[in-house]
Amino acid sequence: MAILTLIFFLLIHTNSVWFIEVNVERISTGNNTVPLKTIALNPRLNTRYISGNDAFVRTSAKINPAVQNPVYALNDDFLIKLFPKEYIGKYSNEQILKAVAEQNPNIKAILKDVLDEVKIYPQNVSTEAYPHFLPTAKAATDIMKYSKENFSKQNLATMHKAALLHDVGKGYIPDSILNKNGRLDDYERKVVDKHAHLGYEVLRSTGAEAPILELVKNHHTYSKNNPPMVQILQIADIYSALKEQRPYKAPFSDEKALSILYERANNKDFNTKYVNALEKSLAS
């Protein structure tokens, strides 16, 4: 039934689909730097549309992912509910990663001190959808729900999206490093540490919402002074990774994972109260 509904949806919307363009820039308005919202292109009408009031985009930089897969033209909220893996793929499929690498010079600049050339490893994202991204999103939203802070529905929706996309930058990290069966050396760790900034550039280039951009960019920048949602995403990311089977480790128990998180909190990587909220959610 869901497949028939999707086909019907695509058929009746074929003539009015708006496709995302990549390489969205930031513009300055007074003392503020504002990211552009989604930039869209209707190829049938040869029409461009910029949502919001911002009015600048590099017109030569565009990609239409729906040419490869029409599912990518669907609304994000619709994709997340029925096809979360496709939602992740919308922002990290091979065509997107290639186009961003070609059209956004920041990708090459970020990697120039560690890699001789930019290569694409889309499997590093697609294979992580169910074992890592979805559990991270669940843990993050659970922490928000069990914390004593009054997060809005919009906050929860933003976190859900950001958690599903937080590691898309790994599409540029060699899989021989990510899947190494053993501890990373200093060079390999330096390469892996680039993924948060790379993910930010991928999502900035595809018009992701500003709150999502900031969460993705800072999900490995640890400090108790970070905004609450950044700290929560960091805790959820670590918890999910600890619970997973990896080439270099077995899954950790909840007790062991929580003990590591409390130790990190004591070292001021993030606030203990958010680890408490995670523990409450696990006990519920």
ABEGO torsion letter per residue (X at the ends): XAAAAAAAAAAAAAAABBBBBBGBBBBBBEABBBBBBBBBBBAAAGBBBBBEABABBBAABBBBAAAABAAAABBAAAAAAABAAAAAAAAABAAAAAAAAAABAAAAAAAAAABABBBBBAAAAAAAAAAAAAAAAAAAAAAAAABABBBBAAAAAAAAAAAAAAAAAAAABBAAAAABBEBBBAAAAAAAAAAAAAAAAAAAAAGBBAAAAAAAAAAABBBAABBAAAAAAAAAAAAAAAABBBAABBBBBAAAAAAAAAAAAAAGABBAAAAAAAAAAAAX
